[in-house]
Amino acid sequence: MARTSMLAATLLAAALTLTACAGGTAPTSAAKTEGSITVFAAASLTATFTELAAEFEAANPGTTVQLTFAGSSDLVTQITEGAPADVFASADAKNMTKLTDAALIDADAPVDFATNVLEIAVPPGNPAGVTTLADLADPAVKTVICAAQVPCGAATAAIEQATGSHIVPVSEESSVTDVLGKVVSGEADAGLVYATDVISAAGAVEGIELPESSEAVNTYPIAVVKSSARPVVAAAFVAFVTGSVGEDVLSAAGFGKP
């Protein structure tokens, strides 16, 4: 285990050298960064990681980043069952820990790179008149939330427990983007999503901030998967996300710093 951890640290150090000048500049001759990697990322990272993948490829000619987005728990299941992934970015520490416990990611490898909080999303005009978390306890309000095993669902449960509230959902979804989709389509009067999802929806929904959101702040970790066929490129991508370019893109999307 010590030898593996040392190798991972060496690879990450090399990647940091490649991206140090601007959090993601073109590689130097110190190491060869080229080839294709597959990044498994939480659904709430869809917009930001799509942008970061394009910027990483531009900064590192010869690289390709394939992206797979889903609920973090679903991605963990896929990786555990042998799906080829080079990098995993989770919407919470709990799901990352599942992979470190399974020795699929080195325990000292994950790096926290962002935070997020929940917000109520409603259709434009807020037809159900939702204003507070308590309104979601009304069975007449069609509310959609994430399933408990998904980070946004775990955060919802934590807020309910901390505040003594009880949401009555009409459905529980496997990813936060599915919750957002039901609000956007008008199938739901309200949905609990991340603040960043309200921003990315760009007017398709309205957001209602939750004072209670401080009870469940999600921290996002990222790490190279031990079975990666291109660990140098994978480590370079992790360094890119956690560097200045990644920080700027994530901040613009509404993510907080870890």
C-alpha positions as CSV (number, residue, x, y, z in Angstrom):
1,M,0.0,0.0,0.0
2,A,2.9,2.4,0.9
3,R,4.5,1.8,-2.5
4,T,1.2,2.4,-4.3
5,S,0.6,5.6,-2.4
6,M,4.1,6.8,-3.1
7,L,3.6,6.2,-6.9
8,A,0.3,8.1,-6.8
9,A,2.0,11.0,-5.0
10,T,4.8,11.0,-7.6
11,L,2.3,11.1,-10.5
12,L,0.3,13.9,-8.9
13,A,3.5,15.9,-8.3
14,A,4.4,15.5,-12.0
15,A,0.9,16.6,-13.0
16,L,1.1,19.6,-10.7
17,T,4.3,20.6,-12.4
18,L,2.6,20.5,-15.8
19,T,-0.3,22.7,-14.7
20,A,1.4,25.0,-12.1
21,C,1.9,28.1,-14.3
22,A,-1.8,28.9,-14.7
23,G,-3.6,26.0,-13.0
24,G,-3.6,24.3,-16.4
25,T,-1.1,25.4,-19.0
26,A,0.4,23.3,-21.8
27,P,2.7,20.5,-20.6
28,T,6.4,20.8,-20.5
29,S,9.0,18.2,-21.5
30,A,9.1,17.1,-17.8
31,A,6.5,14.4,-18.6
32,K,4.4,13.3,-21.5
33,T,0.7,14.1,-21.1
34,E,-1.3,12.5,-23.9
35,G,-4.0,10.0,-24.4
36,S,-7.7,9.5,-23.5
37,I,-9.1,9.3,-19.9
38,T,-12.6,8.6,-18.6
39,V,-13.9,10.8,-15.9
40,F,-16.8,9.7,-13.8
41,A,-18.4,12.8,-12.1
42,A,-21.5,13.7,-10.1
43,A,-24.4,14.9,-12.1
44,S,-24.3,18.3,-10.5
45,L,-20.8,18.8,-12.1
46,T,-22.1,18.4,-15.7
47,A,-21.8,22.0,-16.9
48,T,-18.5,22.8,-15.1
49,F,-16.7,19.5,-16.0
50,T,-17.8,19.8,-19.6
51,E,-16.2,23.2,-19.7
52,L,-13.1,22.1,-17.8
53,A,-12.6,19.0,-20.0
54,A,-12.6,21.2,-23.1
55,E,-10.1,23.6,-21.5
56,F,-7.9,20.8,-20.3
57,E,-7.8,19.3,-23.8
58,A,-6.9,22.7,-25.2
59,A,-4.1,23.2,-22.7
60,N,-2.8,19.7,-23.2
61,P,-2.8,18.8,-26.9
62,G,-3.0,15.1,-27.5
63,T,-5.4,14.4,-24.6
64,T,-9.1,13.5,-24.7
65,V,-11.4,13.5,-21.7
66,Q,-14.5,11.3,-21.9
67,L,-17.1,12.3,-19.3
68,T,-19.8,10.1,-17.6
69,F,-22.3,11.9,-15.3
70,A,-24.7,10.3,-12.9
71,G,-25.6,10.2,-9.2
72,S,-22.5,9.6,-7.2
73,S,-23.8,6.4,-5.7
74,D,-24.6,5.0,-9.2
75,L,-21.0,5.9,-10.3
76,V,-19.5,4.1,-7.3
77,T,-21.5,1.0,-8.2
78,Q,-20.3,1.1,-11.7
79,I,-16.6,1.5,-10.7
80,T,-16.9,-1.2,-8.1
81,E,-18.3,-3.6,-10.7
82,G,-15.3,-2.9,-13.0
83,A,-16.4,0.0,-15.2
84,P,-13.2,1.6,-16.7
85,A,-12.7,5.0,-15.0
86,D,-9.6,7.0,-14.6
87,V,-10.9,9.8,-12.3
88,F,-13.9,9.9,-9.9
89,A,-15.4,13.2,-8.7
90,S,-18.1,12.7,-6.0
91,A,-20.7,15.1,-4.7
92,D,-19.9,14.0,-1.2
93,A,-17.2,12.3,0.9
94,K,-19.3,9.3,1.8
95,N,-19.4,7.9,-1.7
96,M,-15.7,8.5,-2.2
97,T,-15.0,6.7,1.0
98,K,-16.8,3.6,-0.4
99,L,-14.0,3.4,-3.1
100,T,-11.1,4.1,-0.7
101,D,-12.5,1.4,1.7
102,A,-12.7,-1.0,-1.3
103,A,-9.0,-0.1,-2.1
104,L,-10.0,1.1,-5.6
105,I,-8.7,4.6,-4.7
106,D,-5.8,5.3,-2.4
107,A,-7.0,6.6,1.0
108,D,-4.7,9.6,0.8
109,A,-5.6,10.4,-2.8
110,P,-8.9,12.3,-2.7
111,V,-8.7,16.1,-2.8
112,D,-11.6,18.3,-1.8
113,F,-12.3,20.9,-4.5
114,A,-15.7,22.4,-4.0
115,T,-18.8,22.7,-1.8
116,N,-22.5,23.0,-2.6
117,V,-25.8,23.6,-0.7
118,L,-29.4,22.8,-1.4
119,E,-32.0,25.3,-2.7
120,I,-35.7,25.0,-3.6
121,A,-36.3,25.1,-7.3
122,V,-39.7,26.1,-8.6
123,P,-41.2,26.7,-12.0
124,P,-41.1,30.3,-13.3
125,G,-43.8,32.3,-11.5
126,N,-43.8,29.8,-8.6
127,P,-47.5,28.7,-9.2
128,A,-47.7,26.7,-6.0
129,G,-46.6,29.7,-3.9
130,V,-43.7,27.9,-2.2
131,T,-41.7,30.1,0.1
132,T,-40.2,28.0,2.8
133,L,-39.1,24.4,3.6
134,A,-42.3,24.0,5.6
135,D,-44.3,24.4,2.4
136,L,-42.8,21.1,1.1
137,A,-44.6,19.2,3.9
138,D,-48.0,20.1,2.3
139,P,-49.2,17.0,0.3
140,A,-50.9,19.4,-2.1
141,V,-47.4,20.7,-3.2
142,K,-45.9,18.2,-5.7
143,T,-42.3,18.0,-4.5
144,V,-39.5,16.0,-5.9
145,I,-36.3,15.1,-4.1
146,C,-33.2,12.9,-4.5
147,A,-33.2,9.4,-3.2
148,A,-31.5,9.0,0.2
149,Q,-28.4,7.1,-1.3
150,V,-27.6,10.1,-3.6
151,P,-25.6,13.0,-2.0
152,C,-28.4,15.5,-2.6
153,G,-30.9,13.1,-1.0
154,A,-28.6,12.6,2.0
155,A,-28.4,16.3,2.4
156,T,-32.2,16.6,2.2
157,A,-32.5,14.0,5.0
158,A,-29.9,15.8,7.1
159,I,-31.8,19.1,6.8
160,E,-35.1,17.3,7.7
161,Q,-33.5,15.7,10.8
162,A,-31.9,19.0,11.9
163,T,-35.0,21.1,11.5
164,G,-37.7,18.5,12.5
165,S,-39.4,19.0,9.1
166,H,-40.9,16.3,7.0
167,I,-41.1,16.6,3.2
168,V,-43.8,14.7,1.4
169,P,-42.3,13.9,-2.0
170,V,-44.2,12.6,-5.0
171,S,-41.0,11.0,-6.3
172,E,-37.4,10.4,-5.3
173,E,-34.9,10.6,-8.2
174,S,-31.5,8.9,-8.7
175,S,-29.7,12.2,-9.5
176,V,-30.1,15.9,-8.9
177,T,-30.4,16.6,-12.6
178,D,-33.5,14.3,-12.7
179,V,-35.1,16.4,-9.9
180,L,-34.3,19.6,-11.8
181,G,-35.7,18.2,-15.0
182,K,-39.1,17.5,-13.4
183,V,-39.3,21.0,-12.1
184,V,-38.3,22.4,-15.5
185,S,-40.9,20.3,-17.3
186,G,-43.7,21.4,-14.9
187,E,-44.2,17.8,-13.5
188,A,-43.3,19.1,-10.0
189,D,-44.2,22.3,-8.1
190,A,-40.9,22.2,-6.3
191,G,-37.7,20.3,-6.1
192,L,-34.7,20.3,-3.8
193,V,-31.6,20.8,-5.9
194,Y,-28.2,22.4,-5.5
195,A,-27.8,26.1,-5.7
196,T,-25.6,25.6,-8.7
197,D,-28.4,23.8,-10.5
198,V,-30.7,26.8,-10.2
199,I,-27.9,28.9,-11.7
200,S,-27.3,26.5,-14.5
201,A,-31.0,26.3,-15.4
202,A,-30.7,30.0,-16.4
203,G,-34.3,31.1,-15.9
204,A,-36.0,27.8,-16.5
205,V,-36.6,27.7,-12.8
206,E,-36.6,30.1,-9.9
207,G,-34.6,29.5,-6.8
208,I,-35.6,29.9,-3.1
209,E,-32.7,30.0,-0.8
210,L,-32.9,27.8,2.3
211,P,-31.5,29.2,5.6
212,E,-31.5,25.6,6.7
213,S,-29.0,24.6,4.0
214,S,-26.1,25.3,6.3
215,E,-27.2,22.1,8.1
216,A,-26.0,20.0,5.1
217,V,-23.1,21.4,3.2
218,N,-21.8,18.9,0.6
219,T,-18.0,18.8,0.0
220,Y,-16.9,17.4,-3.3
221,P,-13.7,15.3,-3.5
222,I,-11.8,14.1,-6.7
223,A,-9.2,11.4,-7.1
224,V,-7.4,9.2,-9.6
225,V,-8.8,5.6,-9.7
226,K,-6.0,3.1,-9.0
227,S,-6.8,1.0,-12.0
228,S,-6.3,3.9,-14.4
229,A,-4.5,3.0,-17.6
230,R,-3.2,6.6,-17.9
231,P,-2.4,7.8,-14.4
232,V,-0.2,10.7,-15.5
233,V,-3.1,12.2,-17.6
234,A,-5.6,11.4,-14.9
235,A,-3.4,13.1,-12.2
236,A,-3.0,16.1,-14.5
237,F,-6.7,16.4,-14.9
238,V,-7.2,16.3,-11.1
239,A,-4.5,19.0,-10.7
240,F,-6.3,21.1,-13.4
241,V,-9.6,20.8,-11.6
242,T,-8.1,21.7,-8.2
243,G,-5.9,24.5,-9.7
244,S,-6.7,28.1,-10.6
245,V,-8.6,27.3,-13.8
246,G,-10.9,24.8,-12.1
247,E,-11.4,27.2,-9.1
248,D,-12.5,30.0,-11.4
249,V,-14.9,27.8,-13.4
250,L,-16.4,26.3,-10.3
251,S,-16.8,29.7,-8.5
252,A,-18.5,31.2,-11.6
253,A,-21.0,28.3,-11.5
254,G,-21.9,29.0,-7.8
255,F,-19.8,26.4,-6.1
256,G,-18.1,27.3,-2.8
257,K,-14.5,26.6,-1.8
258,P,-13.8,23.5,0.3
